[in-house]
Amino acid sequence: MSYPKVYADFHNADVNGRLRLNCVGTIEDLSRLHIELRDGQPLTLYSEALEADGVVQYSDEEHLWVALIDWDAVREIEEVAISVSR
């Protein structure tokens, strides 16, 4: 199944291992895709080299949205080589 793809910083996890959804790239993707976060919402989270499917939750402790991911199911994204003719 394909979920909306939203940027997340995989180094910005809380003490429970959930990715915080508060960085600039995340906010830009949410705006561009017209997504309003809600509990239980599935997303595919990506960074420059990684991606993972996750479920959105609200963190009452930190007062922000996070995504619960399975760290054992994180996938590496293959880089697409772009050739420039000269």
Backbone torsions as a table, in degrees:
resi	resn	phi	psi	omega
1	MET	NA	144.2	-178.2
2	SER	-104.9	129.2	178.7
3	TYR	-112.7	159.9	174.9
4	PRO	-56.4	139.5	-176.0
5	LYS	-100.8	120.6	-174.4
6	VAL	-129.9	136.6	179.1
7	TYR	-65.0	141.7	172.7
8	ALA	-147.1	145.9	177.0
9	ASP	-89.1	110.7	-177.0
10	PHE	-70.4	-7.6	174.8
11	HIS	-94.2	-0.7	-176.5
12	ASN	-110.4	59.6	180.0
13	ALA	-101.4	151.0	176.9
14	ASP	-84.0	-177.3	-176.8
15	VAL	-65.6	-16.6	177.7
16	ASN	-94.4	3.0	179.1
17	GLY	83.0	9.8	178.9
18	ARG	-87.5	139.8	179.0
19	LEU	-77.1	129.1	175.9
20	ARG	-75.4	135.3	-177.4
21	LEU	-105.0	53.6	-174.7
22	ASN	-127.5	11.1	-179.5
23	CYS	-88.1	164.7	-174.9
24	VAL	-57.7	-45.7	-179.4
25	GLY	-60.7	-37.5	178.0
26	THR	-65.5	-48.1	-178.6
27	ILE	-62.0	-39.9	178.2
28	GLU	-64.0	-44.5	178.9
29	ASP	-64.1	-43.5	179.2
30	LEU	-59.8	-41.8	178.8
31	SER	-66.3	-47.1	-178.4
32	ARG	-61.1	-37.0	-178.1
33	LEU	-91.0	-0.4	-179.7
34	HIS	56.9	46.6	-179.6
35	ILE	-103.6	127.5	171.3
36	GLU	-107.0	118.6	-174.2
37	LEU	-65.6	144.9	176.8
38	ARG	-148.9	152.7	179.5
39	ASP	-57.7	134.9	176.7
40	GLY	86.2	-2.3	-178.2
41	GLN	-71.7	127.3	177.3
42	PRO	-82.4	140.1	176.1
43	LEU	-141.4	156.9	165.4
44	THR	-102.1	123.3	-179.5
45	LEU	-100.6	138.6	-179.1
46	TYR	-137.8	157.2	170.8
47	SER	-132.7	-161.4	-179.4
48	GLU	-63.3	-34.4	-172.8
49	ALA	-128.3	-6.0	-174.2
50	LEU	-131.5	157.6	170.1
51	GLU	-151.7	154.5	179.8
52	ALA	-158.1	149.6	173.9
53	ASP	-84.8	142.9	-178.2
54	GLY	-146.8	171.0	178.9
55	VAL	-123.9	129.8	-177.0
56	VAL	-74.2	138.3	174.3
57	GLN	-138.6	155.3	173.1
58	TYR	-97.8	129.2	178.3
59	SER	-90.0	106.9	177.9
60	ASP	-67.2	-30.8	-179.4
61	GLU	-65.4	-42.4	-176.1
62	GLU	-103.7	-7.0	179.8
63	HIS	58.3	49.3	176.7
64	LEU	-157.2	165.6	179.6
65	TRP	-81.7	142.1	177.8
66	VAL	-135.0	168.5	175.6
67	ALA	-128.3	127.1	175.7
68	LEU	-82.7	121.5	178.5
69	ILE	-124.0	161.4	172.7
70	ASP	-93.9	105.2	-176.4
71	TRP	-61.9	-23.3	177.5
72	ASP	-77.9	-11.9	-178.7
73	ALA	-108.7	13.4	177.3
74	VAL	-67.3	134.4	-177.6
75	ARG	-109.6	145.0	172.4
76	GLU	-82.4	137.9	177.5
77	ILE	-91.3	128.7	176.9
78	GLU	-75.1	132.8	179.0
79	GLU	-73.7	140.7	177.0
80	VAL	-98.1	117.6	-179.9
81	ALA	-79.9	130.1	178.5
82	ILE	-110.0	123.7	-179.7
83	SER	-98.1	131.7	179.2
84	VAL	-111.6	122.2	178.8
85	SER	-79.7	139.7	178.6
86	ARG	-123.1	NA	NA
